[in-house]
Amino acid sequence: MKLSIFILAFLAFPLLAVQEGTYIQFQEAEQESQKQDSIEESYQNPLLKHIEAPSEEKEMTLQQRIANYFGTFVTSSPYPGVRATFEGTELMASLSNVNKDLQILLELAESTKYMQEKGIPFPINPRIFLSGEIEFTGFVQKDARGRAQSDLDITDAEIDFLIVVAPWLYGFIGLEYDNSADLALSNSRVASSRFHADSLFITFGDFSKESWYGTLGQTYVPYGQYTTYAAVHNPLTRVLFRTLARDVALGFFNDTVQFAAFVFKGDSHADSGNNINNYGVNLGFHFNIKKLDCKLAVGAVRNIADSTGMQEAFGDPSNTEKLRHVVPGLNANGNFSIGDWTLLCEYNQALRPFNPNDAAFSTNGTSFKGAKPIAFDTELAYAFKIAAMPSSLALGYSRSYEALGFNVPKERITLTWATYVFRGNLLSVELNSDKLYDKKNRAAGNVVTGLPYFINPRNLGHRDYTLSIDYLLYF
């Protein structure tokens, strides 16, 4: 008995650090154990040897024994390993959260394929993958009134948990750091430091057998892509139109076609607000023209007022979520790559104006009309190496229309250089310039309350300049 415990412990402890996809060690160890008579058919837990295991009557594999002794294995997976599909290169400093469920399915399909080829049995217990990031940014700025500003801040931190239960079922939990000051708690942003739930969802699907998949939970709905090379300043398309919701989505994917449809109960509404009231679709295509890799997608949503950017206005307690009518939106995006060059394009538009009582815009400060927000973003990036370290240089231009009430600039120009310092560490230097809306422009109806930077009349008509250095550690 003592000999068997010693052998089992000797085999088990080195496996505690096993990584994803290395269950072949389990299989090899199990085959070796079958040659030995010292491992009996029934077992007792060596840590609690006087308590009989519930499966005493059943022979257990070495894999089962190790799982029962030490529980489910937890392993780390790099943060970019769970990134959106239809993007450019790994050197994107800000990875899109849209279609994260799809990207995880693609990676799990590769894992399942490898295990099948190597004859590795699928793990009996759930696999838990832990990933995350910490991002620190310093900047100097000449603001819209010509004043100098500077700051050092933790601009992002994230902890992600991926729980793979079966080849066709997994769950995802994403916790996001909020670096803003909560005035209800304190004026100090350090005292207000807090984490909140971001993406929380369950996905059903197995691309090794079927092209359809389903997701339910809290996700960035598949309306737009919002991928960017910018390290600090997000494109105005993402700021205004990206939508986080508690939704149910059904999707289809192969190397040529991507389709997704979703429904959710939005906060903004034109009725009682007690029903599922928002929905949308997305359709994408992937094809090649000689050496040019092309990815195009188009999507629509019933009500853009539920986007995170517009909820800064509509969701404020001093405003109201009750609209005179909902405003549908349209998105189109493209990703074109050839060699070391990548071009990203994205366009968002409201398909009808808001009622002037809900959101209004004026070009002269006196006559108002219903705002009809529009935004587009285009980015050109070139990938190269500096002393064998992958690097990229990207130029981005964003433009918004009739969106002053949501506290965004009129134009945004960003030049970003990014490079891997070493594994898991990304350094970016970004030069950004925002041009604010014109001096006579005004917003009315539901607007971001107070006098935030881009709405403040004293700042309108001017341009600012910001130099940022961003350091991202991910695991």
Secondary structure as UniProt FT lines:
FT   HELIX           2..12
FT   HELIX           13..17
FT   TURN            20..21
FT   HELIX           24..33
FT   TURN            34..35
FT   TURN            37..38
FT   TURN            46..47
FT   TURN            49..50
FT   TURN            54..57
FT   HELIX           62..70
FT   STRAND          74..76
FT   HELIX           79..81
FT   TURN            90..91
FT   TURN            98..99
FT   HELIX           100..117
FT   TURN            118..119
FT   STRAND          127..142
FT   TURN            144..145
FT   STRAND          148..166
FT   TURN            167..168
FT   STRAND          169..178
FT   TURN            183..185
FT   TURN            189..192
FT   STRAND          194..204
FT   TURN            207..209
FT   STRAND          212..220
FT   HELIX           236..241
FT   STRAND          244..253
FT   STRAND          257..264
FT   STRAND          278..289
FT   TURN            290..291
FT   STRAND          292..301
FT   HELIX           304..306
FT   HELIX           308..314
FT   TURN            317..318
FT   STRAND          329..338
FT   TURN            339..340
FT   STRAND          341..350
FT   TURN            356..358
FT   STRAND          359..362
FT   STRAND          369..370
FT   STRAND          374..386
FT   TURN            387..388
FT   STRAND          389..401
FT   HELIX           404..406
FT   STRAND          411..422
FT   TURN            423..424
FT   STRAND          425..435
FT   TURN            439..440
FT   STRAND          442..445
FT   TURN            453..455
FT   TURN            457..461
FT   STRAND          463..474
//
